[in-house]
C-alpha cells in the first residue's frame, strides 16, 4: 500500500496551496516514458494513465521559515503526471512535473539550478469571485498568447470519496525529479485531506504545443476525462534526497 508517513526531515518550504484547478487527461503511457525518473514507474487508476494541468495559488510562502519579499503570494501552473516508487507492497505515490510556470524569476532560478526542476517564468494572473450561487476561479498566463483555465462551481466544497479518482489525483504525497539518467530527486509534500467543489462548467484555452512542447500538442484536441476544483490547505515541503543505484 501507499506510504503516507511524515518524515523527520527539515521543512524546506511551507505555504498554503489554494483553489487548485485540476484538469485531467487520459494519456498513452508511451508519451510519458521519456520523462520518467529512474527508480519510479507510472502510476495508474483503474488502468488509466493521467496527466494533469493544474493551476493554483501559493499563499503565505516561507522558505526555511522566512518570507521572501515579492515571493509570498503568487500563481503556479503546472503539467504533471503520476508515479510510484518502491516495491508492490510498500510504495510511495508521487508526481513528476513536465513544467511549472511561476511569475517570479528568482523562483525559477533556484528551482532549476539547485533542484533540477523545469520551471519557467511567465506573466500570470488569477481571479476568484462569487457570482450568485457560483464560485468562479480562473488562472491565466502569457506565452505568445493568453492561456486560460477556468472553473465554475458550487460555492460549498464537499468531501472526497475514498478510493475515487479524485482521491488518486489529489493524494500523491511525494515529488520525483529526473536529475539525470541515473539519479532521481525525491521530496515529501505533507498536507491534510482536501475537499473539492462540484464543477458546473469549465474552460481550457491553452496552446499546449507552445507551452509544453510538441510531445503534448495532442492535448490541444483532447477532452479532459475530469476537471476538479480543490480547496487546498496548508502544505509543507520537506528537504529532499537523492535516489541512486
DRENMIRO-831867 format. One line per 4 residues: number of its first residue (from 1); their letters; for each residue x, y, z of N, C-alpha, C. Coordinates in Angstrom, 1 decimal, always signed. Each point is the difference from the previous one (the first is absolute). Layout:
! residues N
NUM> a> X:Y:Z:X:Y:Z:X:Y:Z  ...
***
This chain:
! residues 245
1> xxxx> +0.8:-1.2:+0.0:-0.8:+1.2:+0.0:+0.9:+1.3:+0.0  -0.7:+1.1:-0.3:+0.8:+1.2:+0.0:+0.4:+0.4:+1.4  +1.2:+0.5:+0.1:+0.5:+0.6:+1.2:-0.4:+1.5:+0.1  -0.5:+0.4:+1.1:-0.2:+1.4:+0.3:+0.4:+0.4:+1.4
5> xxxx> +1.3:-0.2:+0.3:+0.5:+0.2:+1.3:+1.0:+1.2:-0.1  -0.4:+1.0:+0.8:+0.9:+1.2:+0.0:+1.4:-0.3:+0.5  +1.0:+0.5:-0.8:+1.3:-0.3:+0.4:+0.5:+1.1:+1.0  +1.2:-0.3:+0.6:+0.5:+0.9:+0.9:+1.0:+1.1:-0.6
9> xxxx> +0.0:+0.0:-1.3:+0.9:+0.9:-0.7:-0.5:+1.5:+0.2  +1.0:+0.9:-0.1:-0.3:+1.4:+0.3:-1.0:+0.5:-1.1  -0.8:+0.9:+0.4:-1.0:+0.7:-0.9:+0.8:+1.0:-0.9  -0.1:-0.2:-1.3:+0.6:+0.9:-0.9:-0.9:+1.1:-0.4
13> xxxx> -1.3:-0.2:-0.2:-0.9:+1.0:-0.4:-1.4:-0.3:+0.7  -0.6:+1.1:+0.4:-1.4:-0.1:+0.5:-0.8:+1.1:-0.6  -1.3:-0.3:-0.3:-0.9:+0.9:-0.7:-1.4:-0.5:+0.2  -0.9:+0.7:-0.6:-1.3:-0.5:-0.3:-0.1:-0.2:-1.5
17> xxxx> -0.6:-1.1:-0.5:-0.4:-0.2:-1.4:-1.5:+0.1:+0.0  -0.5:+1.0:-0.7:-1.5:+0.2:+0.0:-0.6:+0.1:-1.4  -1.2:-0.4:-0.1:-0.9:+0.0:-1.2:+0.8:-0.6:-1.2  +0.2:-1.3:+0.1:+0.7:-0.8:-1.0:-0.9:-0.5:-1.1
21> xxxx> +0.1:+0.6:-1.2:-0.7:-0.5:-1.2:+0.9:-1.2:-0.5  -0.7:-1.2:-0.1:+0.7:-1.2:-0.5:-0.7:-0.5:-1.2  +0.6:+0.1:-1.1:-0.5:-0.4:-1.3:+0.7:-1.3:-0.4  -0.7:-1.1:-0.1:+0.6:-1.4:+0.0:-0.3:-0.6:-1.4
25> xxxx> +1.1:-0.5:-0.6:-0.1:-0.7:-1.3:+0.5:-1.4:+0.1  -0.7:-0.9:-0.7:+0.6:-1.4:-0.2:+1.0:+0.1:-1.1  +1.1:-0.7:+0.2:+1.2:+0.1:-0.9:+0.6:-1.4:-0.3  +0.5:-0.1:-1.2:+0.8:-1.2:-0.3:+1.3:-0.1:+0.9
29> xxxx> +0.2:-1.0:+0.7:+1.2:-0.1:+0.9:+1.3:+0.3:-0.8  +0.1:-0.4:-1.3:+1.2:+0.2:-0.8:+0.4:+1.4:-0.1  -1.0:+0.9:+0.1:+0.4:+1.5:-0.1:+0.8:+0.4:+1.2  -0.3:-0.6:+1.2:+0.7:+0.4:+1.2:+1.3:-0.7:+0.3
33> xxxx> +0.2:-1.1:-0.6:+1.2:-0.8:+0.4:+1.3:+0.8:-0.2  +0.2:+0.8:-1.0:+1.3:+0.8:+0.0:+0.2:+1.0:+1.1  -1.1:+0.3:+0.7:+0.1:+0.9:+1.2:+0.0:-0.7:+1.3  +0.0:-1.3:+0.0:-0.1:-0.8:+1.2:+1.3:+0.0:+0.8
37> xxxx> +0.1:+0.5:+1.2:+1.3:-0.1:+0.7:+0.3:-1.5:+0.4  +1.3:-0.3:+0.0:+0.4:-1.3:+0.4:-0.4:-0.3:+1.4  -0.3:-1.3:+0.2:-0.5:-0.5:+1.3:-1.5:+0.3:+0.2  -0.7:+0.5:-1.0:-1.4:+0.2:+0.1:-0.7:-0.8:-1.1
41> xxxx> -1.3:-0.2:+0.1:-0.8:-0.6:-1.0:-1.3:+0.8:-0.1  -0.7:+0.0:-1.2:-1.2:+0.7:-0.1:-1.1:-0.6:+0.9  -0.8:+1.0:+0.6:-1.1:-0.4:+0.9:-1.3:+0.2:-0.8  -0.9:-0.9:+0.2:-1.3:+0.1:-0.8:-1.1:-0.2:+1.0
45> xxxx> -1.2:+0.4:-0.4:-1.2:-0.2:+0.7:-1.0:-0.7:-0.9  -0.5:-1.2:+0.4:-0.9:-0.8:-0.8:+0.6:-0.2:-1.4  +1.3:-0.2:-0.1:+0.6:-0.3:-1.3:+0.3:+1.3:-0.9  -0.4:+1.1:+0.5:+0.2:+1.3:-0.7:+1.2:+0.7:+0.4
49> xxxx> +0.8:+0.5:-0.9:+1.2:+0.8:+0.2:-0.4:+1.5:-0.2  +0.3:+0.8:+0.9:-0.4:+1.4:+0.0:+1.1:+1.0:-0.1  -0.3:+1.1:-0.7:+0.7:+1.3:+0.2:-1.0:+1.0:+0.5  +0.5:+0.9:+0.8:-0.9:+1.1:+0.6:+0.6:+1.3:-0.3
53> xxxx> -0.8:+1.0:-0.4:+0.3:+1.4:-0.1:-0.6:+0.6:+1.2  +0.9:+0.6:+0.9:-0.4:+0.5:+1.3:+0.3:+1.5:+0.2  -0.9:+0.8:+0.4:+0.2:+1.4:+0.3:-0.4:+0.3:+1.4  +0.8:+0.7:+0.8:-0.4:+0.3:+1.4:+0.8:+1.2:+0.5
57> xxxx> -0.3:+0.4:+1.2:+0.7:+1.1:+0.7:+0.9:-0.5:+1.1  +1.2:+0.4:+0.0:+0.9:+0.0:+1.2:-0.3:+1.2:+0.9  -0.3:-0.2:+1.2:-0.4:+1.0:+1.0:+0.9:-0.1:+1.2  +0.5:+1.1:+0.5:+0.8:+0.1:+1.3:+1.2:-1.0:-0.1
61> xxxx> +0.7:+0.1:-1.1:+1.1:-0.9:-0.2:+1.2:+0.4:+0.8  +0.6:-1.1:+0.6:+1.3:+0.2:+0.8:+1.0:-1.0:-0.4  +1.2:+0.4:-0.3:+1.1:-0.9:-0.3:+0.9:-0.1:+1.2  +0.2:-1.1:+0.6:+0.8:-0.2:+1.2:-0.6:+0.9:+1.1
65> xxxx> -1.3:+0.2:+0.0:-0.6:+0.8:+1.0:+0.0:+1.5:-0.2  +0.5:+0.5:-1.1:+0.2:+1.4:-0.3:-0.9:+0.4:-1.2  -0.8:+1.1:+0.1:-0.7:+0.5:-1.1:+0.9:+0.9:-0.8  +0.1:-0.3:-1.3:+0.9:+0.8:-0.9:-0.9:+1.0:-0.7
69> xxxx> +0.4:+1.3:+0.1:-0.9:+1.1:-0.6:-0.2:-0.3:-1.5  -1.3:+0.2:-0.4:-0.5:-0.2:-1.4:-0.1:-1.5:-0.4  +0.3:-0.9:+1.0:-0.1:-1.4:-0.3:-0.9:-0.7:+1.0  -1.0:+0.7:+0.6:-0.8:-0.5:+1.0:-1.3:-0.6:-0.6
73> xxxx> -0.7:+0.8:-0.8:-1.2:-0.4:-0.7:+0.1:+0.0:-1.5  -0.2:-1.1:-0.7:+0.2:+0.0:-1.4:-0.7:-1.2:-0.6  -0.3:+0.1:-1.3:-0.6:-1.1:-0.8:+1.0:-1.1:-0.4  -0.4:-1.2:-0.1:+0.8:-1.0:-0.7:-1.0:-0.8:-0.9
77> xxxx> +0.5:-0.3:-1.2:-0.7:-0.9:-0.9:+1.0:-1.1:-0.4  -0.4:-1.3:+0.2:+0.9:-1.1:-0.4:-0.7:-1.0:-0.8  +0.8:-0.8:-0.7:-0.4:-1.2:-0.7:+0.7:-1.1:+0.7  -0.7:-1.1:+0.4:+0.6:-1.0:+0.8:-0.6:-1.4:-0.3
81> xxxx> +0.8:-1.0:+0.4:-0.6:-1.4:-0.1:+0.4:-0.7:+1.2  -0.5:-1.3:+0.1:+0.0:-0.7:+1.3:+0.8:-1.2:+0.0  +0.8:-0.2:+1.1:+1.0:-1.1:+0.0:-0.1:-0.7:+1.4  +0.6:-1.1:+0.1:+0.3:-0.6:+1.3:+1.4:-0.5:+0.1
85> xxxx> +0.5:-0.1:+1.3:+1.3:-0.4:+0.3:+0.0:-1.0:+1.1  +0.7:-1.1:-0.2:+0.0:-1.1:+1.0:-0.5:-1.3:-0.5  -0.1:-1.0:+0.9:-0.5:-1.3:-0.4:-1.5:+0.0:+0.0  -0.6:-1.1:-0.5:-1.4:+0.0:-0.2:-0.8:+0.0:+1.2
89> xxxx> +0.6:-0.4:+1.1:-0.7:+0.0:+1.3:+0.2:+1.2:+0.9  +1.0:+0.8:-0.3:+0.4:+1.1:+0.8:+0.6:+1.1:-0.8  -0.9:+0.8:-0.6:+0.5:+1.0:-0.9:-0.5:+1.4:+0.3  +0.6:+1.0:-0.6:-0.4:+1.4:+0.1:-0.6:+0.5:-1.3
93> xxxx> -1.0:+0.7:+0.1:-0.7:+0.6:-1.2:+0.5:+1.4:-0.1  +0.4:+0.4:-1.3:+0.6:+1.3:-0.2:-0.4:+0.6:-1.3  +0.5:+1.2:-0.3:-0.2:+0.7:-1.2:+1.3:+0.4:-0.6  +0.0:+0.1:-1.4:+1.1:+0.5:-0.7:-0.5:+1.2:-0.8
97> xxxx> +0.7:+1.1:+0.0:-0.4:+1.2:-0.7:+0.6:+0.1:-1.4  -0.8:+0.2:-1.0:+0.5:+0.3:-1.3:+0.5:+1.4:-0.1  -0.7:+0.9:+0.6:+0.4:+1.4:+0.1:-0.9:+0.7:+1.1  +0.7:+1.0:+0.7:-0.7:+0.8:+1.0:+0.2:+1.4:-0.4
101> xxxx> -1.1:+0.7:-0.1:+0.0:+1.5:-0.5:-0.3:+0.8:+1.3  +0.9:+1.0:+0.2:-0.1:+1.0:+1.1:+0.3:+1.4:-0.5  -0.4:+1.0:+0.7:+0.2:+1.4:-0.5:+1.3:+0.6:+0.5  +0.8:-0.6:+0.9:+1.2:+0.6:+0.5:+1.2:-0.7:-0.4
105> xxxx> +1.0:+0.7:-0.6:+1.2:-0.7:-0.5:+0.9:-0.6:+1.0  +0.0:+0.5:+1.3:+0.8:-0.6:+1.0:-0.5:-1.4:+0.3  -1.3:-0.2:+0.0:-0.5:-1.3:+0.2:+0.5:-1.0:-1.0  +0.0:+0.4:-1.3:+0.4:-0.8:-1.1:+1.5:-0.3:+0.2
109> xxxx> +0.8:+1.0:+0.3:+1.5:-0.2:+0.1:+0.3:-1.0:+1.1  -0.6:+0.1:+1.1:+0.3:-0.9:+1.1:-0.4:-1.4:-0.3  -1.2:-0.1:-0.5:-0.6:-1.4:-0.3:+0.8:-0.7:-1.1  +0.4:+0.8:-1.0:+0.7:-0.7:-1.1:+1.4:-0.3:+0.3
113> xxxx> +0.7:+1.0:+0.6:+1.5:-0.2:+0.3:+0.2:-1.0:+1.1  -0.7:+0.2:+1.1:+0.3:-0.8:+1.2:-0.8:-1.4:+0.0  -1.2:+0.0:-0.6:-0.8:-1.2:+0.2:-0.3:-0.7:-1.3  +0.5:+0.6:-1.2:-0.1:-0.7:-1.3:-1.5:-0.1:-0.4
117> xxxx> -0.9:+0.9:+0.5:-1.3:+0.0:-0.4:-0.1:+0.7:-1.4  -1.1:+0.0:-0.6:-0.2:+0.7:-1.3:-1.0:+1.1:+0.2  +0.4:+1.1:+0.6:-0.8:+1.2:+0.2:+0.2:+1.0:-1.2  -1.0:+0.8:-0.2:+0.0:+1.0:-1.0:-0.7:+1.3:+0.6
121> xxxx> +0.6:+1.1:-0.2:-0.5:+1.3:+0.5:-0.9:+0.6:-1.1  -1.3:+0.2:+0.2:-0.9:+0.6:-0.9:-0.9:+0.9:+0.8  -0.6:+1.0:-0.7:-1.1:+0.8:+0.7:-1.2:-0.8:+0.3  -0.5:+0.1:+1.2:-1.1:-0.8:+0.5:-1.0:+0.9:+0.7
125> xxxx> -1.3:-0.5:+0.0:-1.1:+0.7:+0.7:-1.0:-1.0:+0.5  -0.8:+0.5:+1.0:-1.1:-0.9:+0.4:-1.2:+0.8:+0.4  -1.1:-0.6:+0.0:-1.3:+0.6:+0.5:-0.7:-1.0:+0.8  -0.5:+0.4:+1.2:-0.9:-0.8:+0.8:-1.2:+1.0:+0.3
129> xxxx> -1.2:-0.4:-0.3:-1.1:+0.8:+0.3:-1.3:-0.8:+0.1  -0.9:+0.5:+0.8:-1.3:-0.7:+0.1:-1.0:+0.8:-0.9  -0.8:-0.8:-0.7:-1.0:+0.6:-0.9:-1.3:-0.7:+0.3  -0.9:+0.6:+0.8:-1.2:-0.7:+0.4:+0.3:-1.2:+0.8
133> xxxx> -0.5:-1.2:-0.5:+0.2:-1.3:+0.6:+1.3:-0.6:-0.4  +0.8:+0.6:-0.8:+1.2:-0.6:-0.6:+1.3:+0.6:+0.5  +1.0:-0.8:+0.0:+1.4:+0.4:+0.3:+0.7:-0.1:-1.3  +0.6:+1.1:-0.5:+0.8:+0.0:-1.2:+1.5:+0.2:+0.3
137> xxxx> +0.8:-1.0:-0.5:+1.4:+0.1:+0.2:+0.7:-0.1:-1.3  +1.0:+0.8:-0.3:+0.6:+0.1:-1.3:+1.5:+0.3:+0.2  +0.8:-0.7:-0.8:+1.5:+0.2:+0.0:+0.4:+0.3:-1.5  +0.8:+1.0:-0.2:+0.5:+0.4:-1.3:+1.5:+0.2:+0.0
141> xxxx> +0.6:-0.3:-1.1:+1.4:+0.3:-0.2:+0.3:+0.3:-1.5  +1.0:+0.7:-0.2:+0.3:+0.5:-1.4:+1.3:-0.7:-0.5  -0.1:-0.7:-1.1:+1.1:-0.5:-0.8:-0.4:+0.1:-1.5  +0.4:+1.1:-0.6:-0.4:+0.4:-1.4:-1.5:+0.3:-0.1
145> xxxx> -0.8:-0.7:+0.8:-1.4:+0.3:+0.0:-0.5:-0.2:+1.5  -1.2:+0.5:+0.3:-0.6:-0.2:+1.3:-0.5:-1.4:+0.1  +0.4:-0.7:+1.1:-0.5:-1.4:+0.3:-0.9:+0.1:+1.2  -1.1:-0.8:+0.0:-1.0:+0.1:+1.1:-0.4:-1.4:+0.4
149> xxxx> -0.2:-0.2:+1.3:-0.8:-1.0:+0.6:-0.9:+0.6:+1.0  -1.3:-0.5:+0.0:-1.0:+0.6:+0.7:-1.1:-1.0:+0.5  -0.5:+0.1:+1.2:-1.1:-0.8:+0.4:-1.1:+0.8:+0.6  -1.2:-0.5:-0.2:-1.2:+0.6:+0.7:-0.6:-1.1:+0.8
153> xxxx> +0.0:+0.2:+1.4:-0.4:-1.1:+0.9:-1.1:+0.5:+1.0  -0.5:-1.0:+0.7:-0.7:+0.4:+1.3:+0.9:+0.8:+0.9  -0.6:+0.7:+0.9:+0.8:+0.8:+1.0:+0.4:-0.9:+1.2  -0.6:-1.1:+0.2:+0.2:-0.8:+1.2:+0.8:-1.3:-0.4
157> xxxx> +1.2:-0.2:+0.6:+0.8:-1.2:-0.3:-0.6:-1.2:+0.7  +0.3:-1.2:-0.6:-0.4:-1.3:+0.5:+1.2:-0.9:+0.3  -0.2:-1.0:+0.8:+1.1:-0.9:+0.3:+0.3:-0.9:-1.3  +1.2:-0.4:-0.1:+0.4:-0.9:-1.0:-0.3:-1.5:+0.4
161> xxxx> -0.6:-0.7:-1.0:-0.4:-1.4:+0.3:+1.3:-0.9:+0.0  +0.1:-0.8:+1.0:+1.1:-1.0:+0.1:+0.1:-0.9:-1.3  +1.2:-0.2:-0.4:+0.3:-0.9:-1.1:-0.6:+0.5:-1.3  -0.2:+1.3:-0.1:-0.5:+0.6:-1.2:+1.1:+0.6:-0.9
165> xxxx> -0.4:+0.4:-1.2:+1.0:+0.6:-0.9:+0.5:+1.3:+0.7  -0.9:+0.7:+0.6:+0.3:+1.3:+0.7:+1.1:-0.3:+1.0  -0.1:-1.0:+0.8:+1.0:-0.4:+1.0:+1.3:-0.3:-0.7  +0.0:-0.8:-1.1:+1.2:-0.3:-0.7:+0.7:+1.3:-0.5
169> xxxx> -0.7:+0.9:-0.5:+0.6:+1.2:-0.6:+0.6:+0.9:+1.1  -0.7:+0.1:+1.1:+0.4:+1.0:+1.0:+0.9:-0.5:+1.1  +0.2:-1.3:+0.1:+0.7:-0.6:+1.1:+1.3:-0.8:-0.4  +0.8:+0.7:-0.7:+1.4:-0.5:-0.3:+0.9:+0.9:+0.8
173> xxxx> +0.6:-0.5:+1.0:+0.7:+0.8:+1.0:+1.5:+0.1:-0.2  +0.5:-0.4:-1.1:+1.5:+0.1:-0.3:+0.2:+0.6:-1.3  +1.1:+0.7:-0.2:+0.5:+0.5:-1.2:+1.2:-0.6:-0.5  +0.1:-0.4:-1.3:+1.2:-0.6:-0.6:+0.5:+0.8:-1.2
177> xxxx> +1.3:+0.2:+0.0:+0.6:+0.8:-1.1:+1.2:-0.8:-0.6  +0.0:+0.0:-1.3:+1.1:-0.7:-0.8:+1.2:+0.9:+0.0  +0.9:-0.2:+0.9:+1.3:+0.8:+0.1:+0.8:-0.3:-1.2  +0.2:-1.3:-0.3:+0.7:-0.5:-1.2:-0.5:-1.4:-0.2
181> xxxx> +0.6:-0.7:-1.0:-0.5:-1.4:-0.3:+0.2:-1.0:+1.1  +0.9:+0.4:+1.0:+0.2:-1.0:+1.1:-0.4:+0.5:+1.3  -0.3:+1.3:+0.2:-0.3:+0.5:+1.3:-1.4:+0.7:+0.0  -0.8:-0.3:+1.0:-1.3:+0.6:+0.2:-0.1:+0.7:+1.4
185> xxxx> -0.6:+1.2:-0.1:-0.2:+0.7:+1.3:-1.4:-0.3:+0.5  -0.1:-0.2:+1.3:-1.3:-0.3:+0.7:-0.2:+1.0:+1.1  -1.2:+0.5:+0.1:-0.4:+0.9:+1.2:-1.4:-0.3:+0.3  -0.4:+0.3:+1.3:-1.3:-0.3:+0.5:-0.8:+1.3:+0.1
189> xxxx> -1.3:-0.1:-0.3:-0.9:+1.1:+0.1:-1.1:-0.5:+1.0  -0.1:+0.7:+1.1:-1.0:-0.4:+1.0:-1.2:+0.9:+0.1  -1.2:-0.5:-0.1:-1.2:+0.8:+0.2:-1.2:-0.9:+0.4  -1.0:+0.6:+0.6:-1.2:-0.8:+0.4:-0.8:-0.3:-1.2
193> xxxx> -1.0:-0.8:+0.2:-0.9:-0.4:-1.1:-0.8:+1.3:-0.4  -0.1:+0.2:-1.3:-0.7:+1.1:-0.6:-1.5:-0.2:-0.2  -0.7:+1.1:-0.2:-1.3:+0.0:-0.5:-0.1:+0.5:-1.5  -1.0:-0.3:-0.7:-0.2:+0.5:-1.4:-1.3:+0.7:-0.1
197> xxxx> -0.1:+0.9:-1.0:-1.2:+0.7:-0.3:-0.6:-0.7:-1.2  -1.3:-0.4:+0.0:-0.7:-0.5:-1.2:+0.1:+0.9:-1.1  +0.5:-0.5:-1.2:+0.2:+0.9:-1.2:-1.2:+0.0:-0.8  -0.5:+1.2:-0.4:-1.1:+0.1:-0.9:+0.4:+0.2:-1.4
201> xxxx> +1.1:+0.8:-0.2:+0.5:+0.2:-1.3:+1.5:+0.4:+0.1  +0.7:-0.1:-1.2:+1.4:+0.3:+0.0:+0.4:+0.5:-1.4  +1.2:+0.6:+0.0:+0.6:+0.5:-1.3:+1.5:-0.4:+0.1  +0.5:-0.5:-1.1:+1.4:-0.2:-0.2:+0.4:+0.5:-1.4
205> xxxx> +0.7:+1.1:+0.0:+0.5:+0.6:-1.2:+1.5:+0.2:+0.1  +0.7:-1.1:-0.4:+1.5:+0.0:+0.2:+0.6:-0.5:-1.3  +1.1:+0.7:-0.4:+0.8:-0.5:-1.1:+1.1:-1.0:+0.6  -0.4:-1.3:+0.0:+0.9:-0.9:+0.7:+1.3:-0.2:-0.7
209> xxxx> +0.0:+0.1:-1.4:+1.3:-0.2:-0.7:+1.0:+1.1:+0.4  -0.5:+1.3:+0.0:+0.9:+1.1:+0.3:+0.4:+0.0:+1.5  -0.9:-0.4:+0.9:+0.3:+0.1:+1.4:+0.8:-1.2:+0.5  -0.4:-1.2:-0.5:+0.6:-1.3:+0.5:+0.8:-0.8:-1.0
213> xxxx> +0.0:+0.4:-1.3:+0.8:-0.7:-1.0:-0.9:-0.9:-0.8  +0.6:-0.5:-1.1:-0.7:-0.8:-1.0:-0.5:-1.3:+0.6  +0.7:-0.6:+1.0:-0.4:-1.3:+0.6:-1.4:+0.1:+0.6  -0.4:+1.2:+0.3:-1.3:+0.2:+0.7:-1.0:+0.8:-0.9
217> xxxx> +0.3:+0.2:-1.2:-0.9:+0.7:-0.9:-1.3:-0.7:-0.2  +0.0:-1.3:+0.2:-1.3:-0.8:-0.2:-1.1:+0.5:+1.0  +0.5:+0.6:+1.1:-1.0:+0.4:+1.0:-0.9:+1.2:-0.5  +0.5:+0.6:-1.1:-0.8:+1.1:-0.6:-1.4:-0.4:-0.4
221> xxxx> -0.1:-1.2:-0.5:-1.3:-0.5:-0.5:-0.6:-1.0:+1.0  +0.7:-0.4:+1.0:-0.5:-1.0:+1.0:-1.0:+0.6:+0.9  -1.0:-0.8:+0.3:-1.0:+0.4:+1.0:+0.4:-0.5:+1.4  +0.0:+0.8:+1.0:+0.3:-0.4:+1.3:-0.9:-1.2:+0.5
225> xxxx> +0.6:-0.9:+0.7:-0.7:-1.1:+0.5:-0.8:+0.4:+1.3  +0.6:+1.1:+0.7:-0.7:+0.6:+1.2:+0.7:+1.3:+0.2  -0.8:+0.9:+0.7:+0.5:+1.3:+0.5:-0.5:+0.2:+1.4  +1.0:+0.4:+0.9:-0.3:+0.2:+1.4:+0.4:+1.4:+0.4
229> xxxx> -0.7:+0.6:+1.0:+0.5:+1.1:+0.8:+0.2:-0.4:+1.4  +1.2:-0.1:+0.5:+0.3:-0.4:+1.4:+0.3:+1.2:+0.8  -0.5:+0.0:+1.2:+0.2:+1.2:+0.9:+1.5:+0.1:+0.4  +0.6:-1.1:+0.2:+1.4:+0.0:+0.4:+0.1:+0.2:+1.6
233> xxxx> +1.2:+0.4:+0.4:+0.3:+0.0:+1.4:+1.4:+0.6:+0.3  +0.4:+0.1:+1.2:+1.4:+0.2:+0.3:+0.8:-1.3:-0.4  +1.2:+0.3:-0.5:+0.9:-1.1:-0.4:+1.4:+0.2:+0.5  +0.7:-1.1:+0.1:+1.4:+0.0:+0.4:+0.8:-0.8:-1.0
237> xxxx> +1.1:+0.5:-0.5:+0.9:-0.7:-0.9:+1.3:-0.3:+0.8  +0.3:-1.2:+0.2:+1.2:-0.4:+0.7:+1.2:+0.0:-0.9  +1.2:+0.2:+0.6:+1.2:+0.0:-0.7:+0.2:-1.4:-0.7  +0.5:+0.1:-1.3:+0.1:-1.2:-0.8:+1.2:-0.9:+0.2
241> xxxx> +0.0:-1.1:-0.7:+1.2:-0.9:+0.0:+0.1:-0.5:-1.4  +1.2:-0.7:-0.2:+0.3:-0.6:-1.3:-0.2:-1.5:+0.0  -0.6:-0.6:-1.0:-0.1:-1.4:-0.2:+1.0:-0.4:-1.0  +0.9:-0.9:+0.3:+1.1:-0.4:-0.9:+0.0:-1.5:+0.0
245> x> +0.8:-0.6:-1.0:+0.1:-1.4:+0.0:+0.8:-0.5:+1.2
***
